[in-house]
């Protein structure tokens, strides 16, 4: 077994592995921000009391982020996070979220390290309240894969049930999130955009665009059928999808078939 992988896979080195991956992640984000022409600021709390590991600031937008790390060879596929972190921080009726139920509007970023590659590489996955809604309502599947409809159906249902749990569960409690409801970012530049921060992807933050779409009445039923026949709403949804798909390394996802 490769000595690096053996060292990182050893449970006694878990804290060292975590810090190593964190530092690499911070470097990648700062380089991505520099490519967009600004200096990204990162803050680490003294105590992990509110469920986040780092605060990311692009000078105009701030995100609270919980970091999870995993080796690609690991079978770990679920993690516990605080609902308060993932609850939206705006009073949006369409999400059924009103005071005193607001949260931090944060995100969870999963960093996967392939320590068996000739040169270790990293993949970034992300989920938050709005991205769960997108996964549950904006995408169809690539029909070339016979398993894609079933897999997307499971991801869609799990994403929407998790989103519901975030809003309706005990605010200070925790919930379990699975890897299947994360969306894989194409690279660090795309991850900045998915976080709603300035990036080289010169688009309106897709999560904000999705909030607007929902506030305008975009809804699907439990079977994934679009409930509105408004052409303008379908076109708006198409625009959100066309912005987000290039940010993802998710070849099986396509625009929802009703768009």
matplotlib code that plots the C-alpha trace (Angstrom):
import matplotlib.pyplot as plt

x = [0.0, 1.2, 2.8, 0.9, -2.4, -1.5, -0.6, -3.8, -6.1, -4.8, -7.5, -4.8, -3.9, -7.4, -6.8, -3.6, -5.4, -8.3, -5.9, -3.9, -7.0, -8.4, -5.2, -5.2, -8.9, -8.2, -5.3, -7.5, -10.3, -7.8, -6.3, -9.7, -10.6, -7.3, -8.2, -11.4, -9.4, -9.8, -8.4, -10.7, -10.8, -11.3, -12.1, -12.0, -14.0, -12.3, -15.0, -17.1, -20.3, -22.6, -21.9, -19.4, -15.7, -14.9, -16.4, -15.7, -15.9, -15.5, -15.9, -19.6, -21.0, -20.3, -20.9, -20.7, -19.3, -19.1, -16.3, -16.3, -13.3, -13.1, -10.7, -11.9, -11.2, -13.5, -17.0, -18.2, -21.2, -23.2, -22.5, -24.3, -24.8, -26.7, -30.1, -29.4, -26.4, -28.4, -31.6, -32.0, -31.4, -34.1, -37.8, -39.1, -42.7, -42.2, -39.8, -42.1, -39.4, -40.3, -38.8, -37.7, -36.8, -34.2, -30.7, -27.2, -27.9, -24.7, -23.4, -21.7, -18.6, -17.3, -13.7, -12.7, -9.0, -7.8, -4.6, -4.0, -3.5, 0.1, -0.3, -3.0, -6.0, -9.2, -12.8, -15.3, -19.0, -21.5, -25.0, -27.1, -30.8, -31.2, -29.0, -31.2, -34.2, -32.4, -31.5, -35.1, -36.8, -34.6, -32.9, -33.7, -31.4, -29.1, -31.1, -28.0, -27.6, -30.2, -29.8, -30.0, -33.8, -33.9, -30.8, -32.0, -35.4, -33.8, -31.6, -34.5, -36.7, -33.9, -33.0, -36.5, -37.1, -33.8, -34.8, -38.1, -36.3, -34.0, -37.0, -39.3, -37.0, -35.7, -33.7, -30.7, -30.8, -28.8, -29.7, -28.0, -27.0, -25.9, -23.3, -25.9, -27.5, -24.3, -23.6, -20.1, -18.4, -16.4, -13.5, -12.7, -13.8, -17.2, -17.4, -17.1, -20.0, -22.1, -21.4, -22.7, -19.3, -17.5, -15.7, -14.5, -18.0, -19.5, -23.1, -25.7, -25.2, -27.4, -28.8, -30.1, -31.7, -33.4, -34.8, -36.3, -37.7, -39.4, -40.8, -42.3, -44.2, -42.0, -43.3, -43.2, -45.4, -44.1, -43.7, -41.6, -44.3, -44.2, -47.3, -47.2, -47.8, -46.5, -44.0, -42.1, -41.6, -40.3, -37.9, -36.7, -36.1, -34.2, -32.0, -31.1, -30.3, -28.2, -26.2, -25.7, -25.0, -21.6, -20.5, -21.1, -19.2, -22.5, -22.7, -25.9, -27.9, -29.8, -32.5, -35.9, -37.8, -40.7, -38.6]
y = [0.0, 3.5, 5.1, 8.4, 6.6, 4.3, 7.3, 9.3, 6.3, 5.5, 6.7, 7.9, 10.5, 11.8, 15.3, 15.6, 14.4, 16.9, 19.9, 18.9, 18.8, 22.0, 23.9, 22.5, 23.6, 27.1, 27.4, 26.3, 28.8, 31.7, 30.9, 30.7, 34.1, 35.6, 34.4, 36.4, 39.5, 39.7, 38.4, 36.0, 36.2, 33.2, 33.1, 30.1, 30.3, 29.5, 27.0, 24.9, 25.7, 26.8, 24.0, 25.7, 25.4, 28.5, 31.8, 32.8, 36.5, 37.9, 41.5, 41.6, 38.1, 36.0, 32.2, 30.0, 26.6, 23.2, 21.2, 17.4, 15.4, 11.9, 9.7, 8.5, 4.9, 5.4, 3.9, 6.8, 8.3, 10.2, 12.9, 14.8, 18.6, 21.2, 22.3, 25.9, 26.0, 25.0, 26.9, 30.0, 33.4, 35.2, 35.5, 33.6, 32.4, 30.0, 28.0, 28.1, 29.8, 32.7, 34.0, 32.5, 29.7, 31.4, 30.0, 30.9, 30.3, 28.1, 25.3, 22.0, 21.3, 17.8, 17.5, 14.2, 13.3, 10.6, 9.6, 6.6, 8.7, 9.2, 12.9, 13.3, 15.2, 16.7, 16.9, 19.3, 18.5, 21.0, 21.2, 23.9, 24.6, 26.0, 23.4, 20.7, 22.4, 22.6, 18.9, 18.1, 20.2, 21.4, 18.3, 15.4, 12.5, 11.4, 8.6, 6.8, 5.4, 2.7, 3.4, 7.1, 7.5, 5.4, 7.1, 10.6, 9.7, 8.7, 11.7, 14.0, 12.5, 12.5, 16.1, 17.4, 15.3, 16.7, 20.2, 19.7, 18.3, 21.3, 23.7, 21.6, 19.8, 21.1, 24.2, 23.3, 19.6, 17.7, 15.9, 13.3, 14.2, 11.7, 12.0, 11.5, 14.8, 16.8, 18.3, 17.8, 21.1, 21.1, 22.9, 25.5, 28.3, 26.7, 26.0, 29.8, 30.4, 27.7, 29.4, 32.6, 34.3, 36.2, 33.9, 33.7, 32.4, 35.8, 34.9, 35.7, 33.3, 30.4, 29.9, 33.5, 32.9, 29.8, 31.7, 34.2, 31.3, 29.8, 33.2, 33.5, 30.3, 27.5, 24.2, 20.5, 17.7, 14.6, 12.9, 15.6, 17.1, 20.9, 22.5, 25.7, 26.1, 29.6, 29.9, 32.7, 30.6, 27.7, 30.0, 31.4, 27.8, 27.0, 30.0, 28.8, 25.3, 26.6, 28.6, 25.8, 22.8, 24.1, 24.5, 20.8, 17.6, 15.7, 14.2, 12.3, 15.5, 17.4, 20.0, 18.8, 17.2, 19.6, 22.7]
z = [0.0, -0.8, 2.3, 1.9, 1.7, 4.6, 6.7, 5.8, 6.2, 9.7, 12.2, 14.6, 12.0, 11.4, 12.7, 10.7, 7.6, 8.2, 8.6, 5.6, 3.4, 4.9, 4.1, 0.5, 0.2, 1.4, -1.1, -4.0, -3.0, -2.6, -6.0, -7.6, -6.1, -7.3, -10.8, -10.4, -9.4, -5.6, -2.3, -0.5, 3.3, 5.5, 9.2, 11.5, 14.7, 18.0, 18.9, 16.6, 18.5, 15.7, 13.3, 10.9, 10.4, 8.3, 7.2, 3.7, 2.7, -0.9, 0.3, -0.3, 0.4, 3.5, 3.8, 6.8, 5.8, 7.5, 6.0, 5.7, 4.5, 3.2, 1.3, -2.0, -0.9, 2.2, 2.4, 4.5, 2.8, 5.5, 8.0, 10.7, 10.5, 12.4, 11.0, 12.0, 9.7, 6.6, 7.3, 5.2, 6.8, 4.9, 5.7, 2.6, 2.8, -0.2, 1.9, 5.0, 7.0, 9.3, 12.6, 14.9, 12.6, 10.5, 10.3, 9.0, 5.4, 5.4, 3.2, 3.7, 1.5, 1.2, 0.2, -1.2, -1.5, -3.8, -1.9, -4.2, -7.3, -8.5, -7.5, -4.8, -6.2, -4.6, -5.6, -4.1, -3.3, -2.0, -0.6, 1.0, 1.3, -2.2, -3.9, -2.4, -4.0, -7.3, -7.2, -6.3, -9.0, -11.9, -13.3, -15.6, -16.4, -19.2, -20.8, -22.1, -18.6, -17.8, -14.0, -14.3, -13.9, -10.7, -9.3, -10.0, -8.6, -5.3, -5.2, -6.0, -3.2, -0.7, -1.5, -1.0, 2.2, 3.6, 2.7, 4.5, 7.5, 7.6, 7.8, 10.0, 12.4, 15.7, 15.0, 17.3, 16.4, 13.8, 10.7, 8.6, 5.1, 2.5, -0.2, -2.9, -2.2, -2.7, -6.1, -7.4, -8.4, -11.6, -9.9, -7.2, -9.5, -9.9, -6.1, -5.5, -7.8, -6.2, -2.8, -4.3, -4.2, -6.9, -9.3, -12.9, -13.8, -14.5, -13.7, -11.1, -8.2, -9.1, -5.6, -5.6, -9.0, -7.7, -4.8, -7.2, -9.3, -6.3, -5.2, -8.7, -8.3, -9.6, -8.1, -8.9, -7.4, -5.7, -9.1, -10.5, -12.7, -13.1, -11.6, -13.6, -17.3, -17.5, -20.4, -18.7, -15.6, -17.7, -19.5, -16.1, -14.9, -18.1, -17.4, -13.9, -15.2, -18.1, -15.5, -13.0, -15.2, -16.5, -12.8, -12.1, -12.8, -13.0, -16.5, -15.8, -15.1, -17.8, -17.6, -16.3, -19.2, -18.8, -19.3]

ax = plt.figure().add_subplot(projection="3d")
ax.plot(x, y, z, "-o")
ax.set_aspect("equal")
plt.show()
